[in-house]
Amino acid sequence: MQTKKSAFAALAASTALVLALGACGSGSDSGSGGGSSEPVVLGTTLPLTGPLGIFGPPIQAGYEQAVAAINGAGGVDVGGTKRPLKLVVKDSKSDPTVVTSTAKSLINDDKAVALLGSVTPPLTIPFSVVADSEQIPAISPLTPTLAWKGANAGGWKYAYDVFVDETEQTLVNFKASDLVETNKKVALFTDTEEDGKAMGALWEQQAPAAGYTVVYRAEFPVGTTDFSQFVQKAKDSGAEVMIAQVIPPDAAALWKQMKSLGYAPKTAWPEKGGTVGFPDAAGPLAEGATVFGWWTPTNGNVGGQAVYDANKAKFGDGLGTQAVVASYAMVQVMADAITRAGSTDPDAINKALGATNGLDTVWAKITIGPDHRAVVPATAVQWQGKNQVTVWPKEQATGTFLAPAPGLAAQG
């Protein structure tokens, strides 16, 4: 392994880094330097199949495109030598147990010097446990940071998380709902996974200060198919704001049962489950469903619009493409840490990763704190046709907030 240290070389998103956006795959045969030209292996285990399988492809696309762009620009600088990156992808099947086995395989069999994560606490937490136990640096996008942080009371040592803070995220539902007239009564639907518990508690805690009252809360295990009793109670409560935290299949089932029982709140939020591919699962009922977002052209990114525009034909104008941008940025952060470490030694990379401060990426300017989190701002986006338009903050809005949610309110 290289141990020679180099001067700081921040890897910002520049024109050179987006020249290869159209490429797929890691491009691991390109780039060489005066020393070792062996590829630097980055490993990732993604939900390409299973109930969270809708999230895997855009994350993989972001990783592949960033690796291709870096390799197209000559590779990553390791101690003064340019070396190609090699991305190894394994399917976690949306199963935490498979996350553990595939993450270990990436380290022990594929010789990954660092890991790139995926989405949601049930997958990211076991992934992070492997990183800490194997002492391999790992960074994840798309997992709410407080639930992730709270899973390790002693603090993570090799794992890092870049995403929204749930305290800020859960206020978005109320702040955006303020854009329309409601009775301020809220019905919550939350599953019993880590993020469902954490976010449900935060919605209940923050509602009064935001001027809202939680009048009903349903809690249920992941995989629930019959929501009728919960929907009827929410309807009877008169709540005009409905917020759910559910996985994609459960969100579609919930929305269909809301429609069949005539529950049409003015704002309806299928968080997590209503993000990528929701119109395909829920059909026209998805119209007006609103969720939080995590990227806009104005949130301090460098080069993010080029990445976004290159992917929206495939992944849509919304959170699918925002996921591409977020994962692309994780490769930038890891490559920057490797360069500043001047080494592929995991401990050296880990130390550099933890010192990331004000790094320009396609997502946002990234600073990792002592708790191994980097927090990005949250927005609100609403399904309107096949696109998710930004409806909050108002100054960043690309469309008007539709209320009541048309898909649930429509007759027939």
SULZINOR-V288527 format. One line per field, one symbol per residue. ss: DSSP state (2 for helix, 1 for strand, 0 for the rest). Layout:
ss->???
//
This chain:
ss->0000000000000022220000000000000000000001111111000000222222222222222222220001110011101111111000022222222222220000011100002222222222222200111110002222220000000011111002222222222220000000111111100222222222222222220011111111000000022222222220001111110222222222222200000011111100000222222222000111100000000002222222222220002222222222222222222222200002222222220000110000110000001110001111110011111102220000000002222000
//
